[in-house]
């Protein structure tokens, strides 16, 4: 019986000596029988009770506010989240793998920041600023399933430029600087021009071998380089997904649920907003998980034993949401 849920044993709301000592005695008996129980009180002990407990050196049980079903009692999705510095590609894959349409975003300390949905990622792909990039070198390598050649910066931020013209036209008409991220095939004159312009990053497409002289020149100018297996077109389509999730996070007007809130309050809230998922947070804004309205039926009712009373008006708040295991009483 040691794996069972804890059972709370308590007397009435205006506890006297027999109410509190009965709860303590019954709890000790149940514990001796191997049950997971705990004596509680529903109010402050009077002076007589304090004297008795002090005389026998017995600690007064803790106060029990209510036995209402809380969000923490539900079987909801725990820990489904991503870091704000993860890529959109990672977020997209995570949502698909776990069959969730909304992804909570946290920082390094697990503080809740906001939400990203599949719709947000799709919207970015069709109408977002796909010409800019703000992410990590690591995210780019993973998103493009590419190879690291030279790495000087952990973070890559700049404007994406695709070498779509012939070399002479590109060098004459396209301006490159330290904020440029160049996608180019094996067009060595353009690569050399980009290195001398000290661009932020060069992604060589088509899994082409890069001349060692160009690699050495890039080292001298501290230009980051990556080799992509895909052709320039596919690489240009995928590169935007390397952006930090932080760039598309929804941070305002988010309806979240406190981990210690009553389930009935949560059910009332869903009638107003009708969202599919609600982020569950602690009072300190730490992320716990995602809860749905359907999860409200998975509640684990608190088990209780009443001593020295048998009427709901005398008992703990939320008694109608609990499971009464026993009543030990000498009244009516």
C-alpha positions in Angstrom: 0.0 0.0 0.0 3.0 2.3 0.1 2.6 3.5 -3.5 -0.9 4.8 -3.0 -1.8 8.5 -3.2 -1.5 10.3 0.2 -4.7 10.3 2.3 -5.4 13.4 4.4 -6.9 12.9 7.8 -8.6 15.9 9.6 -11.3 17.1 11.9 -13.7 20.0 11.6 -13.0 23.7 10.8 -13.1 24.8 14.4 -10.7 22.2 15.8 -10.8 21.3 19.4 -8.6 18.8 21.3 -10.4 15.6 20.5 -10.6 16.7 16.8 -6.9 17.3 16.4 -5.7 14.4 18.6 -8.0 12.0 16.9 -6.6 13.0 13.5 -3.0 12.5 14.9 -3.8 9.1 16.5 -5.6 7.7 13.5 -2.8 8.9 11.2 -0.2 7.1 13.3 -2.3 3.9 13.3 -2.7 4.0 9.5 1.0 4.6 9.0 1.7 1.6 11.2 -0.5 -0.4 8.9 1.5 0.7 5.9 -0.8 3.4 4.6 0.4 6.7 3.1 -1.5 9.2 5.3 -1.0 12.6 6.8 -2.8 14.4 9.6 -3.9 18.0 8.9 -5.9 20.7 10.7 -8.6 23.0 9.2 -8.0 25.9 11.6 -5.8 27.2 14.5 -5.8 25.0 17.6 -7.2 26.6 20.8 -5.2 27.2 23.9 -6.3 23.9 25.5 -5.1 21.9 22.5 -1.8 23.8 22.3 -1.2 22.9 26.0 -1.9 19.2 25.4 0.3 19.0 22.3 3.1 20.9 24.1 2.8 18.7 27.2 3.2 15.5 25.2 5.8 17.1 22.9 3.7 16.5 19.7 3.9 18.8 16.8 0.6 20.3 15.5 -0.3 19.0 12.0 0.0 21.4 9.1 -3.0 23.5 7.9 -5.0 22.2 5.0 -6.7 25.1 3.0 -8.8 22.9 0.7 -9.0 19.6 -1.2 -10.1 21.1 -4.5 -8.7 19.5 -7.7 -5.8 21.6 -8.9 -4.1 21.9 -12.3 -1.1 20.1 -10.7 -3.4 17.1 -10.1 -4.1 16.6 -13.8 -2.4 14.3 -16.2 -1.3 16.9 -18.8 1.6 17.2 -21.2 4.7 17.9 -19.1 7.9 19.6 -20.4 6.9 20.0 -24.1 8.9 23.1 -25.0 11.8 24.5 -26.9 14.6 27.0 -26.2 14.3 30.4 -27.8 17.7 29.8 -29.5 16.6 26.6 -31.1 16.0 27.0 -34.9 12.6 27.1 -36.6 13.5 23.9 -38.2 14.1 22.2 -34.8 10.8 23.6 -33.6 8.9 22.4 -36.7 10.4 18.9 -36.3 9.6 18.8 -32.6 6.0 19.7 -33.2 5.6 17.1 -35.9 7.2 14.4 -33.8 5.1 15.1 -30.8 1.9 15.9 -32.7 1.4 19.3 -31.1 0.4 22.5 -33.0 1.7 24.9 -30.4 5.2 25.0 -28.9 6.0 26.9 -25.7 9.3 28.7 -25.7 11.6 29.1 -22.7 15.0 30.6 -21.9 18.0 28.9 -20.3 16.4 29.1 -16.8 13.1 27.6 -18.0 11.3 30.9 -17.8 8.3 31.0 -20.1 8.7 33.5 -23.0 5.9 32.9 -25.4 4.5 30.5 -28.0 5.2 29.4 -31.6 2.7 27.5 -33.7 2.9 25.6 -37.0 0.9 28.5 -38.4 3.6 31.0 -37.3 6.3 29.0 -39.1 4.1 28.7 -42.3 3.3 32.4 -42.2 7.1 33.2 -42.0 7.8 31.0 -45.0 5.2 32.8 -47.1 5.3 36.4 -45.9 8.1 36.8 -43.4 11.4 38.6 -43.9 13.2 35.6 -45.6 16.2 37.8 -46.7 17.5 38.2 -43.1 19.1 35.7 -40.8 19.6 35.8 -37.0 20.8 32.5 -35.6 23.8 30.4 -34.6 26.4 28.8 -36.8 25.4 25.5 -35.3 21.7 26.0 -36.3 22.7 26.6 -39.9 24.8 23.5 -40.1 22.0 21.3 -38.6 19.2 22.9 -40.7 21.0 22.5 -43.9 22.5 19.1 -42.9 25.8 20.6 -44.0 29.5 20.5 -43.1 31.5 23.0 -41.1 34.5 24.5 -42.9 35.5 27.6 -41.0 33.9 28.9 -37.8 34.8 32.2 -36.2 31.5 33.3 -34.8 28.9 31.4 -32.7 26.2 33.7 -33.8 25.4 34.6 -37.5 23.4 37.7 -38.2 23.0 39.4 -41.6 21.3 39.6 -44.9 21.1 36.6 -47.3 22.5 37.1 -50.8 22.3 34.5 -53.5 24.9 34.6 -56.3 22.3 34.3 -59.2 24.1 36.4 -61.8 27.2 35.6 -63.8 30.4 36.3 -62.0 31.3 39.6 -63.7 27.8 41.0 -63.3 27.6 39.9 -59.6 31.0 41.4 -58.7 30.2 44.7 -60.5 26.6 45.2 -59.2 26.1 43.4 -55.9 27.4 45.1 -52.8 28.8 42.8 -50.1 29.9 43.7 -46.5 30.3 42.2 -43.0 26.6 41.8 -42.8 26.3 39.6 -45.9 25.5 35.9 -45.9 26.4 34.5 -49.3 24.9 31.4 -51.0 27.1 30.4 -53.9 28.1 27.4 -56.0 31.7 26.6 -57.2 32.2 30.2 -58.6 35.6 30.9 -57.2 35.9 34.5 -58.4 32.7 35.4 -56.5 33.9 33.5 -53.4 37.2 35.3 -53.6 35.4 38.7 -53.9 33.2 37.8 -51.0 36.1 36.9 -48.8 37.9 40.1 -49.6 34.7 42.0 -48.8 34.8 40.2 -45.3 31.3 38.9 -45.5 29.8 37.2 -42.4 29.3 33.8 -43.9 29.8 31.9 -47.2 27.7 28.8 -47.8 29.1 26.9 -50.7 26.3 24.8 -52.3 26.3 21.6 -54.2 28.8 19.8 -52.0 31.7 21.2 -54.0 35.3 21.0 -53.1 36.7 24.5 -52.2 40.2 25.5 -53.3 42.6 25.5 -50.3 43.9 28.9 -51.3 40.4 30.3 -50.8 40.1 28.6 -47.4 43.4 30.1 -46.4 42.3 33.5 -47.6 39.0 33.1 -45.6 41.1 32.3 -42.5 43.1 35.4 -42.9 39.9 37.5 -43.2 38.0 35.5 -40.5 35.1 34.6 -42.8 32.9 31.8 -41.7 32.3 29.1 -44.2 29.9 26.1 -44.6 29.5 23.5 -47.3 25.9 22.5 -48.2 25.1 19.2 -49.9 22.0 20.7 -51.6 22.0 22.9 -54.7 21.7 26.7 -54.4 17.9 26.7 -54.9 17.2 24.1 -52.2 19.7 25.8 -49.8 18.0 29.2 -50.3 14.6 27.6 -49.5 15.8 26.0 -46.3 18.2 28.6 -44.9 15.4 30.7 -43.4 14.4 27.8 -41.2 17.7 28.1 -39.4 16.5 31.4 -37.8 16.1 31.4 -34.0 12.5 30.6 -32.8 12.9 33.9 -30.9 12.4 35.8 -34.1 8.8 34.6 -34.5 7.6 34.1 -30.9 4.2 35.3 -29.9 4.7 37.1 -26.6 1.6 39.2 -26.1 -2.0 38.3 -25.2 -1.1 34.7 -24.1 -3.5 33.0 -21.8 -1.6 30.9 -19.3 -2.7 28.7 -16.4 -1.2 28.8 -12.9 0.1 25.3 -11.8 -1.8 25.7 -8.5 -5.1 27.0 -9.9 -8.4 25.2 -9.3 -9.5 23.0 -12.2 -13.0 24.4 -12.1 -11.6 27.9 -12.7 -9.6 26.5 -15.7 -12.8 24.9 -17.1 -14.6 28.3 -16.9 -11.7 30.0 -18.6 -11.8 27.6 -21.6 -15.4 28.6 -22.2 -14.2 32.1 -22.9 -11.1 31.5 -25.0 -11.6 28.0 -26.5 -7.9 27.5 -27.3 -6.6 23.9 -27.9 -3.6 24.2 -25.4 -2.8 26.4 -22.5 0.8 26.8 -21.1 1.0 25.8 -17.4 3.3 28.1 -15.3 4.4 28.3 -11.7 4.1 31.6 -9.7 7.7 32.2 -10.7 6.9 32.0 -14.4 8.6 28.7 -14.8 7.2 26.5 -17.6 5.6 23.2 -16.5 3.6 21.9 -19.5 0.6 22.2 -21.7 -2.9 21.5 -20.5 -6.1 20.9 -22.6 -9.7 21.0 -21.6 -9.9 17.3 -22.1 -7.2 16.9 -19.4 -9.7 18.1 -16.8 -11.3 14.6 -16.8 -8.0 13.0 -15.8 -8.0 14.6 -12.3 -6.7 12.5 -9.4 -9.1 13.2 -6.6 -7.6 13.8 -3.2 -8.5 11.0 -0.7 -9.6 12.1 2.8 -10.7 10.6 6.1 -13.0 12.7 8.3 -12.7 12.5 12.1 -15.0 14.0 14.7 -17.4 15.4 12.1 -19.6 14.2 9.2 -21.2 17.3 7.7 -19.8 19.1 4.6 -20.5 22.5 6.2 -18.1 21.7 9.0 -15.4 20.2 6.7 -12.7 21.3 4.4 -13.4 23.5 1.3 -13.8 21.4 -1.9 -14.9 18.3 -0.1 -17.3 17.6 -3.0 -14.3 17.2 -5.3 -12.5 14.7 -3.0 -13.0 11.0 -2.4 -14.1 10.3 1.2 -12.4 7.0 2.2 -13.6 6.8 5.8 -15.6 8.8 8.4 -14.7 8.2 12.1 -17.2 10.1 14.2 -19.1 9.9 17.5 -21.8 12.4 16.6 -25.1 11.7 14.8 
